[in-house]
């Protein structure tokens, strides 16, 4: 099914494609999800983001996702919900996701979780904690970008963290 849906470029088709890809091969699906996530969060409408969050949550509840695949799906679903309802709507979920990412030990996931924690605490008005979280994400993202300078996704992630932090010499914005 994932192969059949691969050419469907409509938002609903992309969501169905990633669902079937994750269900069939979580590792390959997670790689596809990470790449698509960079585009979807910038280009998608709220209803599409909520549909994506819904299928990722469904896959998570099904037990088909484990380890890094599960954490990535949870992070993306949380970011989708935060994009629609605001970062404070996540409550303590961002901190829980950071712990899960650290347990998995994938630096990219830890950086994403740190960024999400930064968004939540910034939305709550704690700029000191937000700056700390963003700087943690920045350090990891810089290391990943330096290790693989040809990886456009890693460069995009680094740019996103710089955007969250603001100009490095000015602190949080």
Protein Blocks (a to p, Z undefined) as FASTA:
>chain_A
ZZmmmmpmbfklmmmmmmmmmmmmmmlmmmmmmmmmmmmmmmmcfklmmmmmmmmmmmmm
nopagcjllmmmmmmmmmmmmmmnopklnmmmmmmmmmmmmmnopaklmmmmmmmmmmmm
mmnopaklmmmmmmmmmmmmmmmmmmmmmlmklmmmmmmmmmmnopfklopZZ
